[in-house]
Amino acid sequence: MSMYLYQYSSVCFLFKVCGQYVIVPETMRKAKKKMVVMHPLPRVNEIHPELDSDPRAAYFRQAENGMYVRMALLALVLGKC
């Protein structure tokens, strides 16, 4: 099971809900041990920084893996592989 936070498509909607949906340490204590928190980054007050050290926080690994995929696609398009 994953909890996926998505980027807001509307700036108006962002300001309307900003700060109302925040994952805090208490949320994670109540969550299942196998739950994964994913986020496309950058985070804007949706995830408390204290969660960065939680092994279920996958957003930095997610961003790193995305970088490697983009690098590979660019190399493929540019004929470098």
Sequence and secondary structure as in RCSB ss.txt:
>XXXX:A:sequence
MSMYLYQYSSVCFLFKVCGQYVIVPETMRKAKKKMVVMHPLPRVNEIHPELDSDPRAAYFRQAENGMYVRMALLA
LVLGKC
>XXXX:A:secstr
 EEE    S HHHHHHHTTTS B HHHHHHS TT EEE  S  SSSB GGGGGSTTB HHHHHHHHHHHHHHHHH
HHTT  
